[in-house]
Amino acid sequence: MKLGNFMSKEVRIASPAQSICEAAKMMKEIDAGFLPVGENDRLVGMITDRDIAVRAVAAGRSPDTPVRDIMSKEVLYCFEDEEIGAAAHKMSEMQIRRMPVLNRDKHLVGIISLGDIARAGTEGKSCCGAALSDISVHGGQHVQH
């Protein structure tokens, strides 16, 4: 089963020049904890609510700080013609719950989440369960669980 059939196709994209405050407002509007960052029709990074909290707020940065200053520049992605199992394996390996989906020209065409994979039927549920199990393993000492 190909990712393109199950991914979310309506994707809001932040600009690298946009302020982190504007990015946070976009996240609130769409009830999401991350945004792909795009420039000139290309994916150039990702910004998460955790990036804003840890790399900006906790570091005392201004709400006007550009997204480019705190975004993650190395982004794991998958292709729309990949099988669901391949995406679930990548998510499991990297311990992430969602990934940008690109076409073979490397243009952003969607987002795939573990929830999307779980809705893909029996194969998706099997892949999703394994990935979620790997992601949920605690990596170190935490105060909250």
C-alpha positions as CSV (number, residue, x, y, z in Angstrom):
1,M,0.0,0.0,0.0
2,K,1.5,3.3,-1.1
3,L,1.8,6.3,1.3
4,G,0.2,8.7,-1.2
5,N,-3.2,7.0,-0.6
6,F,-3.2,7.6,3.1
7,M,-1.2,10.8,3.8
8,S,-2.7,14.1,4.7
9,K,-2.5,16.3,1.6
10,E,-3.5,19.6,3.0
11,V,-0.3,20.9,4.6
12,R,0.4,24.3,6.0
13,I,4.0,25.4,5.5
14,A,6.1,27.9,7.5
15,S,8.6,30.2,5.9
16,P,12.2,30.4,7.2
17,A,11.8,34.1,7.5
18,Q,8.6,33.9,9.5
19,S,8.7,34.6,13.2
20,I,8.5,31.8,15.7
21,C,5.4,33.6,17.1
22,E,3.7,33.4,13.7
23,A,4.7,29.7,13.4
24,A,3.2,29.0,16.9
25,K,0.0,30.7,15.9
26,M,-0.2,28.6,12.7
27,M,0.3,25.4,14.8
28,K,-2.5,26.5,17.1
29,E,-4.9,27.2,14.1
30,I,-4.4,23.7,12.7
31,D,-4.0,22.0,16.1
32,A,-0.6,20.5,15.2
33,G,2.7,20.4,17.0
34,F,4.9,20.9,14.0
35,L,5.2,22.6,10.6
36,P,7.3,21.8,7.6
37,V,9.4,24.8,6.6
38,G,9.6,25.5,2.9
39,E,11.3,28.0,0.6
40,N,11.2,28.2,-3.2
41,D,8.9,25.2,-3.4
42,R,11.4,23.0,-1.4
43,L,11.4,21.5,2.1
44,V,14.2,23.2,4.0
45,G,13.4,22.2,7.5
46,M,10.8,21.4,10.2
47,I,9.8,23.3,13.3
48,T,8.1,21.8,16.3
49,D,6.4,23.2,19.4
50,R,9.3,21.6,21.3
51,D,11.8,23.5,19.1
52,I,10.0,26.7,20.1
53,A,9.8,25.8,23.8
54,V,13.4,24.6,24.1
55,R,15.5,26.4,21.5
56,A,13.6,29.8,21.8
57,V,11.5,30.3,25.0
58,A,13.9,28.5,27.4
59,A,16.9,30.1,25.8
60,G,15.4,33.6,26.2
61,R,14.9,34.4,22.5
62,S,12.5,36.9,21.2
63,P,9.1,35.9,19.8
64,D,10.3,37.7,16.6
65,T,13.2,35.2,16.1
66,P,13.0,33.8,12.6
67,V,12.0,30.2,12.2
68,R,15.3,29.5,10.4
69,D,17.2,30.2,13.6
70,I,15.6,27.3,15.5
71,M,14.2,24.9,13.0
72,S,15.7,21.4,12.4
73,K,17.4,21.5,9.1
74,E,18.0,17.8,8.6
75,V,14.6,16.4,7.9
76,L,13.8,12.7,7.5
77,Y,11.2,12.3,4.8
78,C,9.6,9.6,2.6
79,F,8.2,9.4,-0.9
80,E,4.6,9.2,-1.8
81,D,5.2,6.0,-3.9
82,E,6.8,4.2,-0.9
83,E,5.1,1.4,0.9
84,I,3.5,2.0,4.2
85,G,5.9,-0.5,5.9
86,A,8.9,1.5,4.8
87,A,7.6,4.7,6.4
88,A,6.7,2.9,9.6
89,H,10.2,1.5,9.7
90,K,11.8,4.9,9.3
91,M,9.5,6.4,12.0
92,S,10.4,3.5,14.3
93,E,14.1,3.9,13.7
94,M,14.1,7.6,14.2
95,Q,11.5,7.5,17.0
96,I,9.1,10.0,15.3
97,R,5.4,10.0,14.8
98,R,5.0,11.9,11.6
99,M,7.1,12.6,8.4
100,P,6.8,14.9,5.4
101,V,6.0,13.1,2.2
102,L,7.7,14.2,-1.1
103,N,7.2,13.4,-4.7
104,R,10.2,12.1,-6.7
105,D,11.0,15.8,-7.7
106,K,11.4,16.4,-3.9
107,H,8.4,18.7,-3.6
108,L,6.3,18.4,-0.5
109,V,3.0,16.7,-1.2
110,G,1.8,15.7,2.2
111,I,2.4,14.5,5.7
112,I,2.1,10.9,7.0
113,S,1.5,10.1,10.6
114,L,1.3,6.9,12.6
115,G,-2.5,7.6,12.8
116,D,-2.7,7.7,9.0
117,I,-0.8,4.4,8.8
118,A,-3.0,2.8,11.4
119,R,-6.1,3.7,9.3
120,A,-4.6,1.8,6.3
121,G,-6.1,-1.5,7.4
122,T,-4.5,-4.6,8.7
123,E,-1.0,-4.0,7.3
124,G,-1.0,-0.5,8.5
125,K,-2.1,-1.5,12.0
126,S,0.7,-4.0,12.2
127,C,3.3,-1.6,11.0
128,C,2.0,1.2,13.3
129,G,1.9,-1.0,16.4
130,A,5.5,-2.0,15.9
131,A,6.6,1.6,15.2
132,L,4.7,3.0,18.2
133,S,6.2,0.3,20.5
134,D,9.7,1.3,19.5
135,I,8.9,5.1,19.7
136,S,7.4,4.7,23.2
137,V,10.5,3.1,24.8
138,H,12.0,5.5,27.3
139,G,15.4,6.8,26.3
140,G,16.7,8.0,29.6
141,Q,15.8,9.2,33.0
142,H,12.7,11.5,33.0
143,V,10.9,13.2,35.7
144,Q,7.5,12.8,34.0
145,H,6.3,9.6,32.2
